[in-house]
Each structure stands twice: as C-alpha cells, then as structure tokens.
Amino acid sequence: MLTKAELVDAREELLNGKSTIQNCEKLAAVCTVLDHCYGENDSDFVMKYSGDNVKHYGESQFLRKIEGMNPDDLFPLLDELVTTVQIVNPRLYAGFMRKLTTY
C-alpha cells in the first residue's frame, strides 16, 4: 500500500510535470486516494487548483504566461518592453498609449 508521503510526492510530481490528459487523470486519482484514505482535503490545494478560483486572462501565449503573476513583478517587465517599443516604433507606442486611455 502507498503511504501518504508517497501519494503527496506523486501529486507534486504530477503538478510540476507536463500537462497531458494522462497526467491529469493520474493527478485526479492520486487526489481522490489522498482524500478517501487520509482525509486530505487540503483547502489551500483545492483553492489553488480549482478552475473556479483561477483567473483566466485569455488564450495567447503571453496571457497564459502571466496568469497568476504578481503585478509588482510584471509591471517593471512591461514597462521595459513598452519603453523599447517607444524607441523602436514610436507610432506603435503612440497607438498603444491611445488605446490605454480608452480603458
């Protein structure tokens, strides 16, 4: 029989691994066994990985990448990018700034 520690390790490995249908099925099984056998219904874990509680920004590569990022970490990177755009392509920068003022 698997120990609780082994199941928790398996859960973490699946969470950090490649997102495939097979891994999602395995993760669901591991979480079910943890809950059923050990009463492990960690509310922090459920809240973190529940689809209802994850803000979804969109489907682009950029939007998927920034999901869950802290704005304090994100804004300096965006500022650097926008400053570069201002130098390299002033017209694009001006159009972007006009769009920002409409929100």
C-alpha distances in whole Angstrom, upper triangle without the diagonal:
4,6,10,12,10,10,14,15,14,16,19,19,19,22,24,24,26,27,26,25,22,21,22,20,17,18,18,15,13,15,15,11,12,15,14,11,13,16,17,20,21,25,26,24,25,28,28,26,28,31,33,33,34,37,38,41,42,41,43,41,43,42,38,38,40,37,36,38,40,44,45,43,45,48,49,48,50,53,53,53,55,58,57,58,61,62,62,62,64,65,61,61,64,62,59,60,62,59,58,61,60,57
4,7,8,6,7,10,11,10,13,15,15,16,18,20,20,23,24,23,23,20,18,19,18,14,15,16,13,10,13,13,10,10,13,13,10,11,15,14,17,19,22,23,20,22,25,25,23,25,28,30,30,31,34,35,38,39,38,40,38,39,38,35,35,36,34,33,35,37,40,41,40,41,45,46,44,46,49,49,49,52,54,54,54,57,59,58,59,61,61,58,57,60,59,55,57,59,56,54,57,57,54
4,5,5,6,9,10,11,12,14,15,17,18,20,21,24,25,25,25,22,20,21,20,16,16,17,15,12,13,14,11,10,13,13,10,10,13,13,16,17,21,21,19,21,24,24,23,25,28,30,30,30,34,35,38,39,38,40,38,39,38,35,35,36,33,32,34,35,39,40,38,40,43,44,43,45,48,48,48,51,53,53,54,57,58,58,59,60,61,58,57,60,58,55,56,58,55,54,57,56,53
4,5,5,6,9,10,10,12,14,15,16,18,20,23,23,24,24,22,19,19,19,16,14,15,14,10,11,12,9,7,10,11,9,7,10,9,13,13,17,17,15,17,21,20,20,22,25,27,26,27,31,32,35,36,36,38,36,37,36,32,32,33,31,29,31,32,36,37,35,37,40,42,41,43,46,46,46,48,51,51,52,54,56,55,56,58,59,55,54,57,56,52,53,55,52,51,53,53,50
4,5,5,6,9,10,11,12,14,15,17,18,21,22,24,24,22,19,20,20,16,15,17,15,12,13,15,12,10,13,15,12,11,13,11,15,14,18,18,16,18,21,20,20,22,26,28,27,27,30,32,35,36,35,37,35,36,35,31,31,32,29,27,29,31,34,35,33,35,39,40,39,41,44,44,44,47,49,49,50,52,54,53,54,56,57,53,53,55,54,51,52,54,51,49,52,52,49
4,5,5,6,9,10,10,12,14,15,16,19,20,21,22,19,16,18,17,14,13,15,13,10,12,14,11,10,14,15,13,12,15,13,16,16,20,19,17,19,22,21,20,23,25,28,27,27,31,32,34,35,35,36,34,35,34,31,30,31,29,28,30,31,35,36,34,36,39,40,39,41,44,44,44,47,49,48,49,52,54,53,54,56,57,53,52,55,54,51,52,54,52,50,53,53,49
4,5,5,6,9,10,10,12,14,15,18,18,19,19,17,14,15,14,11,10,12,10,6,8,10,8,7,11,12,11,10,13,11,13,13,17,17,14,16,19,18,17,19,22,25,24,24,28,29,32,33,32,34,32,33,32,29,28,30,27,26,28,30,34,35,33,34,38,39,38,40,43,43,43,45,48,47,48,51,53,52,53,54,55,51,51,54,52,49,50,52,49,48,51,50,47
4,5,5,6,9,10,11,12,14,17,18,19,20,18,15,15,16,13,10,12,12,8,9,12,10,8,11,13,12,11,13,10,12,11,15,14,11,14,17,16,15,18,21,23,22,22,25,27,30,31,30,32,30,31,30,27,26,27,25,23,25,27,30,31,30,31,35,36,35,37,40,40,40,42,45,45,46,48,50,49,50,52,53,49,48,51,50,46,48,50,47,45,48,48,44
4,5,5,6,9,10,11,12,16,17,18,19,17,14,15,16,13,11,14,14,10,11,14,13,11,15,17,16,14,16,13,15,14,18,16,14,16,19,17,16,19,22,25,24,23,27,27,30,31,30,32,29,30,30,26,25,27,25,23,25,27,30,31,29,31,34,35,34,36,39,39,39,41,44,43,44,47,48,48,49,51,52,48,47,50,49,46,47,50,47,45,48,48,45
4,5,5,6,9,10,10,13,14,15,16,14,11,12,13,9,8,11,11,7,10,13,11,11,14,16,15,15,17,14,16,15,18,18,14,16,19,17,16,19,21,24,23,23,26,26,29,30,29,30,28,29,29,25,25,26,24,23,25,28,31,32,30,31,35,36,34,36,39,39,39,42,44,43,44,47,49,48,49,51,51,48,47,50,49,45,47,49,46,45,48,48,45
4,5,5,6,9,10,13,13,14,15,13,10,10,11,9,6,9,9,6,7,11,11,9,12,15,15,14,15,12,13,12,15,14,11,12,15,14,12,15,17,20,20,19,22,23,26,27,26,28,26,27,26,22,22,24,21,20,22,25,28,30,28,29,32,34,32,34,37,37,37,39,42,42,42,45,47,46,47,49,49,45,45,48,46,43,44,46,43,42,45,45,41
4,5,5,6,8,12,13,15,16,15,11,12,14,12,9,12,13,10,11,14,14,12,15,18,18,16,17,14,15,13,16,14,11,13,15,13,12,15,18,21,19,18,22,22,25,26,25,26,24,25,24,21,20,21,20,18,20,22,26,27,25,26,30,31,29,31,34,34,34,37,39,39,40,43,44,43,44,46,47,43,42,45,44,41,42,45,42,40,43,43,40
4,5,5,6,10,11,13,15,13,10,12,13,11,9,13,14,11,12,16,16,15,18,20,20,19,20,17,18,17,19,17,14,16,19,16,15,18,20,23,22,21,23,24,26,26,25,26,24,25,25,21,20,22,21,20,21,24,27,29,26,27,31,32,30,32,35,35,34,37,39,39,40,43,44,43,44,46,47,43,43,46,45,41,43,45,42,41,44,44,41
4,5,5,8,8,10,11,10,6,8,10,8,6,10,11,9,11,14,14,14,16,19,19,19,20,17,17,17,18,17,14,15,17,15,13,16,17,20,20,19,22,21,24,24,23,24,22,24,23,19,19,21,19,19,21,24,27,29,27,27,31,32,30,31,35,35,34,37,39,38,39,42,44,42,43,45,46,42,42,45,43,40,42,44,41,40,43,43,40
4,6,8,8,11,12,12,8,9,12,10,8,11,13,11,11,15,16,15,17,19,20,19,20,16,16,15,16,14,11,13,14,11,10,13,14,18,17,15,18,18,21,21,20,22,20,21,20,17,16,18,16,15,17,20,24,25,23,23,27,29,27,28,32,32,31,34,36,36,36,39,41,40,41,42,43,39,39,42,40,37,39,41,38,36,40,39,36
4,7,8,12,14,14,10,11,14,13,11,14,16,14,15,18,19,18,20,23,23,22,23,19,19,18,19,17,14,16,17,14,12,16,17,20,19,17,19,19,21,22,21,21,19,20,20,16,15,17,16,15,17,20,23,24,22,22,26,27,25,27,30,30,29,32,34,34,34,37,39,38,39,41,42,38,37,41,39,36,38,40,37,36,39,39,36
4,6,9,12,11,8,10,13,11,11,14,16,14,15,19,19,19,21,24,24,24,25,21,21,20,22,20,16,18,20,16,14,18,18,22,21,19,21,21,22,22,21,21,19,20,20,17,16,19,18,18,19,22,25,27,24,24,28,29,27,28,32,31,30,33,35,34,35,38,40,38,39,41,42,38,38,41,40,37,39,41,38,37,41,41,38
4,6,10,10,7,9,12,12,12,15,17,16,17,20,21,21,23,26,26,26,27,24,24,23,24,22,19,20,21,18,15,18,18,22,21,19,21,19,21,20,18,19,16,19,19,15,15,18,17,18,20,23,26,28,25,24,28,29,26,28,31,31,29,32,35,33,34,37,38,37,37,40,40,37,37,40,38,35,38,40,37,36,40,39,37
4,7,8,6,7,10,11,10,13,15,15,16,19,20,21,22,24,26,26,26,23,22,22,22,21,17,18,19,16,13,15,15,19,19,16,18,17,19,18,16,17,15,18,17,14,14,17,16,17,19,23,25,27,25,24,28,29,27,27,31,31,29,32,35,34,34,37,38,37,37,40,39,36,36,39,37,34,37,38,35,34,38,37,35
4,5,5,6,9,10,10,12,14,15,16,18,20,21,22,24,26,26,27,24,23,23,24,23,20,19,21,19,15,17,16,20,21,19,21,19,21,20,17,19,18,20,20,16,18,20,19,20,23,26,29,31,29,28,31,33,30,31,34,34,32,35,38,37,36,40,41,39,40,42,42,38,39,41,39,37,39,41,37,37,40,40,37
4,5,5,6,9,10,11,12,14,15,17,19,20,21,22,24,25,25,23,23,23,24,23,20,19,21,19,16,17,16,19,21,19,21,20,22,21,19,21,20,23,22,18,20,23,21,22,25,28,31,33,31,30,34,35,33,33,37,37,35,37,40,39,39,42,44,42,42,44,44,40,41,44,41,38,41,42,39,39,42,41,38
4,5,5,6,9,10,11,12,14,15,17,18,20,21,22,24,24,22,22,23,24,24,20,20,22,21,17,18,18,22,23,22,24,23,25,24,22,24,23,26,25,21,22,25,23,24,27,30,33,35,33,32,36,37,35,36,39,39,37,40,43,42,42,45,46,45,45,47,47,43,44,47,44,42,44,46,42,42,45,44,42
4,5,5,6,9,10,10,12,14,15,16,18,20,21,21,22,20,20,20,21,21,17,17,20,18,14,16,17,20,21,20,22,21,24,23,21,23,22,24,23,20,20,23,21,21,24,27,30,32,30,30,33,35,32,33,37,37,35,38,41,40,40,43,45,43,44,46,46,42,42,45,43,40,43,44,41,40,44,43,40
4,5,5,6,9,10,10,12,14,15,16,18,20,20,21,18,18,18,19,19,15,15,17,15,12,13,13,17,18,17,20,19,22,21,20,22,21,23,22,18,20,22,19,20,23,26,29,31,29,29,32,34,32,33,36,37,35,37,40,40,40,43,45,43,43,45,45,41,42,44,42,39,41,43,39,39,42,41,38
4,5,5,6,9,10,11,12,14,15,16,18,20,20,18,18,19,20,21,17,16,19,18,14,15,16,19,20,20,23,22,25,24,23,25,25,27,26,22,23,26,23,23,26,29,32,35,33,32,36,38,36,36,40,40,39,41,44,44,43,46,48,47,47,49,49,45,45,48,46,43,45,46,43,42,45,44,41
4,5,5,6,9,10,11,12,14,15,16,17,18,17,17,18,20,20,16,16,19,18,15,16,17,21,22,21,24,24,27,26,25,27,26,28,27,23,24,26,24,24,27,30,33,35,33,33,36,38,36,37,41,41,40,42,45,44,44,47,49,48,48,50,50,46,46,49,47,44,46,48,45,44,47,46,43
4,5,5,6,8,10,10,12,14,15,16,16,14,14,14,16,16,12,13,16,14,11,13,15,18,18,18,21,21,24,24,23,26,24,26,25,21,22,24,21,21,24,26,30,32,30,30,34,35,34,34,38,38,37,40,42,42,42,45,47,46,46,48,48,44,44,47,45,42,44,46,42,41,44,43,40
4,6,5,6,9,10,11,12,14,15,15,13,13,14,16,16,13,12,15,15,11,12,14,16,18,18,21,21,25,25,24,27,26,28,26,23,24,25,22,22,25,28,31,33,32,32,35,37,36,36,40,40,39,41,44,44,44,47,49,48,48,50,50,46,46,48,46,43,45,46,43,42,45,44,40
4,5,5,6,9,10,10,12,14,14,13,13,15,17,19,15,14,18,18,15,16,17,20,21,21,25,25,28,28,28,30,29,31,30,26,27,29,26,25,28,31,34,36,35,35,38,40,39,40,43,44,43,45,48,47,47,50,52,51,51,53,53,49,49,52,50,47,48,50,46,45,48,47,44
4,5,5,6,9,10,10,11,12,11,12,13,16,17,13,13,17,16,14,16,18,21,21,21,25,25,29,29,28,31,29,31,29,26,27,28,25,24,27,29,33,35,33,34,37,39,37,39,42,42,42,44,47,46,47,50,52,51,51,53,53,49,49,52,50,46,48,50,47,45,48,48,44
4,5,5,6,9,10,10,10,8,8,10,12,13,10,10,14,14,12,13,15,18,18,19,22,23,27,27,27,30,29,30,28,25,26,26,23,22,25,27,31,33,32,32,35,37,36,37,40,41,41,43,45,46,46,49,51,50,50,52,52,48,48,50,48,45,46,48,45,43,46,45,42
4,5,5,6,8,10,10,9,9,12,14,16,13,12,16,16,14,14,17,19,20,21,24,25,29,30,29,32,31,33,31,27,29,30,26,25,29,31,34,36,35,35,39,41,40,40,44,45,44,46,49,49,49,52,54,53,53,55,54,51,50,53,51,47,49,50,47,46,48,47,44
4,5,5,6,8,9,9,10,13,16,18,15,15,18,19,17,18,20,22,23,24,28,28,32,33,32,35,34,35,34,30,31,32,29,28,31,33,36,38,37,37,41,43,42,43,46,47,46,48,51,51,51,54,56,55,55,57,57,53,53,55,54,50,52,53,50,49,51,51,47
4,6,6,5,7,5,8,10,13,15,12,12,16,17,15,16,20,21,21,22,26,28,31,32,32,34,33,34,33,29,30,30,28,26,29,30,34,35,34,35,39,41,40,41,44,45,44,47,49,49,50,52,54,54,54,56,56,52,52,54,53,49,50,52,49,47,50,49,46
4,6,6,4,4,5,9,11,14,12,11,15,16,15,15,19,20,20,22,25,27,31,32,32,35,34,35,33,30,30,31,28,26,29,31,34,36,35,36,39,41,40,41,44,45,45,47,50,50,50,53,55,55,55,56,56,53,52,54,52,49,50,52,48,47,49,48,45
4,6,6,8,9,12,15,17,16,15,18,20,18,18,21,22,23,25,29,30,34,35,35,38,37,38,36,33,34,34,31,30,33,34,38,39,39,39,43,45,44,45,48,49,48,50,53,54,54,56,58,58,58,59,59,56,55,57,56,52,54,55,52,50,53,52,48
4,6,8,11,13,17,19,17,17,21,22,20,21,24,25,26,27,31,32,36,37,37,40,39,40,38,35,35,36,33,31,34,36,39,40,40,41,44,46,45,46,49,50,50,52,55,55,55,58,60,59,60,61,61,58,57,59,58,54,56,57,54,52,55,54,51
4,5,9,11,14,16,15,15,19,20,19,20,24,25,24,26,30,32,35,36,37,39,38,39,37,34,34,34,31,29,32,33,37,38,37,39,42,44,43,44,47,48,48,50,53,53,54,56,58,58,58,60,60,56,56,58,57,53,54,56,53,51,53,53,49
4,6,9,12,14,13,13,16,18,18,18,22,22,22,24,28,30,33,35,35,38,37,38,36,33,33,33,30,28,31,32,35,37,36,38,41,43,42,43,46,47,47,49,52,52,53,55,57,57,57,59,59,55,54,56,55,51,52,54,51,49,51,50,47
4,6,9,11,10,10,14,15,15,15,19,20,19,21,25,27,30,32,33,35,34,34,32,29,30,30,27,25,27,28,32,33,33,34,37,39,39,40,43,44,44,46,48,49,49,52,54,54,54,55,55,52,51,53,52,48,49,51,48,46,48,48,44
4,6,9,8,7,11,12,12,12,16,17,16,18,22,24,28,29,30,33,32,32,30,27,28,28,24,22,25,26,30,31,31,32,35,37,37,38,41,42,42,44,46,47,47,50,52,52,52,53,53,50,48,51,49,46,46,48,45,43,45,45,41
4,5,5,6,9,10,11,12,16,16,15,17,20,23,26,28,29,31,30,30,28,26,26,25,22,20,22,23,27,28,28,29,32,34,34,35,38,39,39,41,43,44,45,47,49,49,49,50,51,47,46,48,47,43,44,46,43,41,43,43,39
4,5,5,6,8,10,10,14,14,12,14,18,20,24,26,27,30,29,29,26,24,25,24,21,18,21,21,25,26,26,27,30,32,32,33,36,37,38,39,42,43,43,45,47,48,48,48,49,45,44,46,45,41,42,43,40,38,40,40,36
4,5,5,6,9,10,13,14,11,13,16,19,22,24,26,28,27,26,24,22,22,21,18,15,18,18,21,23,23,24,27,29,29,30,33,34,34,36,38,39,40,42,44,44,45,45,46,43,41,43,42,38,39,41,38,35,38,38,34
4,6,5,6,8,12,13,11,12,16,18,21,23,24,26,25,25,23,20,21,20,17,15,18,19,22,24,23,24,27,29,29,30,33,34,34,36,38,39,40,42,44,44,44,45,46,42,41,43,42,38,39,41,38,36,39,38,35
4,5,5,6,9,10,9,11,15,17,20,22,23,26,25,25,23,20,21,21,17,15,19,20,23,25,25,25,28,31,30,31,34,35,35,37,39,40,40,43,45,45,45,46,46,42,41,43,42,38,39,41,38,36,38,37,34
4,6,5,9,8,6,8,12,14,18,20,22,24,24,24,21,19,20,19,15,13,16,17,20,22,22,23,25,28,28,28,31,33,33,34,37,38,38,40,42,42,42,43,43,40,38,40,39,35,36,38,34,32,35,34,30
4,6,9,10,7,7,11,13,16,18,20,22,21,21,18,16,16,16,12,10,13,15,18,20,20,20,23,25,25,25,28,30,30,31,34,35,35,37,40,40,40,41,41,37,36,38,37,33,34,36,33,31,33,33,30
4,6,9,8,7,11,12,16,17,18,20,20,20,18,15,16,16,13,11,15,17,20,22,22,22,25,27,26,27,30,31,30,32,35,36,36,38,40,40,40,41,41,38,37,39,37,34,35,37,33,32,35,34,30
4,5,6,7,10,12,16,17,18,21,21,22,19,16,18,18,14,13,17,19,21,24,24,23,26,29,28,28,31,33,32,33,36,37,37,39,42,41,41,42,42,38,37,39,38,34,35,37,33,32,34,33,30
4,5,5,8,9,13,14,15,18,19,19,16,14,16,16,13,13,16,19,21,24,24,23,25,28,27,27,30,32,30,32,35,35,35,37,40,39,39,40,39,36,35,37,35,32,33,34,31,29,32,31,27
4,6,8,10,13,15,17,20,21,21,18,16,19,18,14,14,17,19,21,24,24,23,26,29,28,27,31,33,32,32,36,37,36,38,41,40,40,40,40,36,36,37,35,32,33,34,30,29,31,30,26
4,6,9,13,15,17,20,21,20,17,15,17,16,12,11,14,16,18,21,21,20,23,26,26,25,28,30,29,30,33,34,34,36,39,39,38,39,39,35,34,36,34,31,31,32,29,27,30,29,25
4,6,9,12,14,16,17,16,13,12,13,12,8,8,12,14,15,19,19,18,20,23,22,22,25,27,26,27,30,31,31,33,36,35,35,36,35,32,31,33,31,28,29,30,27,25,28,27,23
4,6,9,12,14,15,14,11,10,12,11,7,8,11,13,14,17,17,16,18,21,20,20,23,25,24,24,28,29,28,30,33,33,32,33,32,29,28,29,28,24,25,26,23,21,24,23,20
4,6,8,11,12,12,8,8,11,10,7,9,12,14,15,19,18,16,18,22,20,19,22,24,23,23,27,27,26,29,32,31,30,31,30,27,26,28,26,23,24,25,22,21,24,22,19
4,7,9,11,10,6,7,10,8,7,10,11,14,14,17,17,14,16,19,18,16,19,21,19,20,23,24,23,25,28,28,26,27,27,23,23,24,22,19,21,22,18,17,20,19,16
4,6,9,9,6,7,10,10,9,12,14,17,17,20,19,16,18,21,19,17,21,22,20,20,24,24,23,25,28,27,26,27,26,22,23,24,22,19,21,22,18,18,21,20,18
4,7,8,6,6,10,11,10,14,16,19,19,22,21,18,20,23,20,19,22,23,20,21,25,25,23,26,28,27,26,27,26,23,23,26,23,20,23,24,21,21,24,23,21
4,5,5,6,8,10,11,15,15,18,18,21,20,16,18,20,18,16,20,20,17,18,22,21,20,23,25,23,22,24,23,20,20,23,21,18,21,22,19,19,23,22,20
4,6,5,6,9,10,14,14,17,18,20,18,15,17,19,16,15,19,19,16,18,21,20,19,23,24,23,22,25,24,21,21,24,22,19,22,24,21,21,25,24,23
4,5,5,6,9,12,12,15,14,17,15,12,14,15,12,11,15,15,13,15,18,17,16,20,22,20,20,22,22,18,18,21,20,17,19,21,18,18,22,22,20
4,5,5,6,10,10,13,13,16,15,12,14,16,14,13,16,17,15,16,20,20,19,22,24,23,22,24,24,20,20,22,20,17,19,21,18,17,21,20,18
4,6,5,9,10,14,14,18,16,13,16,18,16,15,19,20,18,19,23,22,22,25,27,26,26,27,27,23,23,26,24,21,23,25,22,21,24,24,22
4,6,8,8,12,13,15,13,11,14,16,13,13,17,17,15,18,21,20,20,23,25,24,24,26,27,23,23,25,24,21,23,25,22,21,25,25,23
4,6,5,9,9,12,10,8,11,13,11,11,15,16,14,16,19,20,20,22,24,24,24,25,26,22,21,24,23,19,21,23,20,19,22,23,20
4,6,9,10,13,12,10,13,16,15,14,18,19,18,20,23,23,23,25,28,28,27,29,29,25,24,27,25,22,23,25,22,20,24,24,20
4,7,9,12,11,10,13,16,15,15,19,20,20,21,24,25,25,27,30,30,30,31,31,28,26,29,28,24,25,27,24,22,25,25,22
4,6,8,7,7,10,12,12,12,15,17,17,18,21,22,22,24,27,27,27,28,29,26,24,27,26,22,23,26,23,21,24,25,21
4,5,5,6,9,11,12,13,15,16,17,18,21,22,23,25,27,28,28,28,30,27,24,27,26,23,23,25,23,21,23,24,21
4,5,5,6,9,10,10,12,14,15,16,18,20,20,22,24,25,25,25,26,24,21,23,23,19,19,22,20,17,20,21,18
4,6,6,7,10,11,11,13,15,16,17,19,21,22,24,25,26,26,28,25,22,24,25,21,21,24,22,19,21,23,20
4,6,6,7,9,11,12,13,15,17,18,20,21,23,24,25,25,27,24,22,25,25,21,21,24,23,20,23,25,22
4,6,5,6,9,10,11,12,14,16,17,18,20,21,22,23,24,21,19,21,22,18,18,21,20,17,20,22,19
4,5,5,6,9,10,10,12,14,15,16,18,20,20,20,22,19,16,19,19,16,15,19,17,14,17,19,17
4,5,5,6,9,10,10,12,14,15,17,18,20,20,22,19,17,19,20,17,17,20,20,17,19,22,20
4,5,5,6,9,10,11,13,14,16,17,18,19,21,18,16,19,20,16,17,20,19,17,20,22,21
4,5,5,6,8,10,10,12,14,15,16,16,18,15,13,16,16,13,13,17,16,13,17,19,17
4,5,5,6,9,10,10,12,14,15,15,17,15,12,14,16,13,12,16,16,13,16,19,18
4,6,5,6,9,10,11,12,14,15,17,15,13,16,17,14,15,18,18,16,19,22,21
4,5,5,6,9,10,10,12,13,15,12,10,14,15,12,13,17,16,15,18,21,20
4,5,5,6,9,10,10,10,12,10,7,10,12,9,10,13,13,12,15,17,17
4,5,5,7,9,10,10,13,11,8,11,14,12,11,15,16,15,17,20,20
4,5,5,6,8,9,12,11,9,13,14,13,14,17,18,17,20,22,22
4,5,5,5,7,9,7,6,10,11,10,11,14,15,15,17,20,20
4,6,6,5,8,8,5,8,10,10,10,13,14,14,16,19,20
4,6,6,10,10,8,11,14,13,14,17,18,18,20,23,24
4,6,9,9,9,12,14,13,15,17,19,19,21,24,25
4,6,5,6,9,10,11,12,15,16,17,19,21,22
4,5,5,6,9,10,10,12,14,15,17,19,21
4,5,5,6,9,10,11,12,14,16,17,19
4,5,5,6,9,10,11,12,15,16,18
4,5,5,6,9,10,11,13,15,16
4,5,5,6,9,10,11,13,15
4,5,5,6,9,10,11,13
4,5,5,6,9,10,12
4,5,5,7,9,11
4,5,5,7,10
4,5,5,7
4,5,6
4,6
4
